[in-house]
Amino acid sequence: MAKKFGGLLREIREQANVSMGALARFLVVSVPYLSDVERGFRPPLVDDKIMRAATFLKTEPDALLKVAAETRGAFQLDAARASAPARQVGAMLARQWPDISESKLERIRKVLEEE
């Protein structure tokens, strides 16, 4: 069975030797809320909080973002803070997502990894 978001977050937090209270304070959420997320009783954190958590836990956010999207059934893109070209690319990805070939996805991945 694939790992759920909450279990992965807990695993990463514990490996970083960070208490639930410290992470909750950093993310400005309550400890009971974060506990519910880790136990799978609440949906994954929003992507902005996932990115902040990853920074605090000194880990790359990609695995957490991927599992959160799998749990939600969708990726989240922040269009409000994105540039016009970024919104255009996001819209194109959303429109073409179901039919993007593996080779095209691989080319996109390589371009994104160049950064």
C-alpha positions as CSV (number, residue, x, y, z in Angstrom):
1,M,0.0,0.0,0.0
2,A,1.3,3.5,-0.9
3,K,2.3,5.7,2.0
4,K,-0.2,8.3,3.1
5,F,0.7,11.9,3.5
6,G,0.4,12.0,7.3
7,G,2.6,8.9,7.8
8,L,5.2,10.3,5.5
9,L,5.1,13.7,7.3
10,R,5.5,12.0,10.7
11,E,8.4,9.8,9.4
12,I,10.2,12.9,8.1
13,R,9.5,14.9,11.2
14,E,10.8,12.1,13.5
15,Q,13.9,11.6,11.3
16,A,14.6,15.3,11.7
17,N,14.2,14.9,15.5
18,V,11.6,17.7,15.5
19,S,8.7,17.5,18.0
20,M,5.2,17.8,16.8
21,G,4.8,20.9,19.0
22,A,7.8,22.6,17.3
23,L,6.5,21.9,13.8
24,A,3.0,23.0,14.8
25,R,4.3,26.3,16.2
26,F,6.4,26.9,13.1
27,L,3.4,26.3,10.8
28,V,1.0,28.2,13.0
29,V,-1.4,25.3,13.5
30,S,-2.4,23.6,16.7
31,V,-0.8,20.4,17.9
32,P,-4.1,18.5,17.8
33,Y,-4.6,19.6,14.2
34,L,-1.1,18.4,13.2
35,S,-1.7,15.2,15.1
36,D,-4.9,14.6,13.1
37,V,-3.1,15.3,9.8
38,E,-0.3,12.8,10.7
39,R,-2.8,10.1,11.7
40,G,-4.8,10.6,8.5
41,F,-7.9,12.1,10.2
42,R,-7.5,15.3,8.3
43,P,-6.5,16.0,4.7
44,P,-2.9,16.9,3.9
45,L,-1.6,20.3,4.7
46,V,-2.0,22.9,2.0
47,D,1.0,23.1,-0.4
48,D,2.3,26.4,1.1
49,K,2.5,24.8,4.6
50,I,4.1,21.6,3.0
51,M,6.8,23.8,1.5
52,R,7.3,25.6,4.9
53,A,7.4,22.2,6.8
54,A,10.0,20.8,4.3
55,T,12.2,23.8,4.9
56,F,11.9,23.6,8.7
57,L,12.5,19.8,8.5
58,K,15.5,20.3,6.1
59,T,14.1,18.0,3.4
60,E,13.1,18.4,-0.2
61,P,9.3,18.9,-0.5
62,D,8.7,16.8,-3.6
63,A,7.8,13.5,-1.9
64,L,5.4,15.3,0.5
65,L,3.8,17.3,-2.4
66,K,3.4,14.1,-4.5
67,V,1.8,12.1,-1.7
68,A,-0.5,15.1,-0.8
69,A,-1.6,15.3,-4.4
70,E,-2.3,11.6,-4.5
71,T,-4.3,11.8,-1.3
72,R,-6.3,14.8,-2.5
73,G,-6.6,13.5,-6.1
74,A,-5.2,16.8,-7.4
75,F,-2.2,19.0,-7.4
76,Q,-2.5,22.6,-6.1
77,L,-1.0,25.5,-8.0
78,D,-1.0,29.0,-6.5
79,A,-2.2,31.1,-9.5
80,A,-2.6,34.2,-7.4
81,R,1.1,34.6,-6.8
82,A,2.2,33.3,-10.2
83,S,3.3,35.4,-13.2
84,A,1.2,35.6,-16.3
85,P,3.5,33.1,-18.1
86,A,3.4,30.7,-15.2
87,R,-0.5,30.8,-15.2
88,Q,-0.4,30.1,-18.9
89,V,1.8,27.1,-18.5
90,G,-0.3,25.9,-15.5
91,A,-3.4,26.2,-17.6
92,M,-1.8,24.3,-20.5
93,L,-0.7,21.5,-18.1
94,A,-4.2,21.3,-16.6
95,R,-5.7,21.0,-20.1
96,Q,-3.3,18.5,-21.4
97,W,-2.6,16.5,-18.2
98,P,-4.5,13.3,-18.9
99,D,-2.9,12.9,-22.3
100,I,0.7,14.0,-21.8
101,S,3.1,11.3,-23.1
102,E,5.8,9.8,-20.9
103,S,8.5,11.2,-23.2
104,K,7.0,14.8,-22.9
105,L,6.8,14.4,-19.1
106,E,10.4,13.3,-19.0
107,R,11.4,16.4,-21.0
108,I,9.4,18.7,-18.7
109,R,11.1,17.0,-15.7
110,K,14.5,17.6,-17.1
111,V,13.8,21.3,-17.7
112,L,12.5,21.7,-14.2
113,E,15.6,20.0,-12.7
114,E,17.9,22.4,-14.5
115,E,17.1,25.1,-11.9
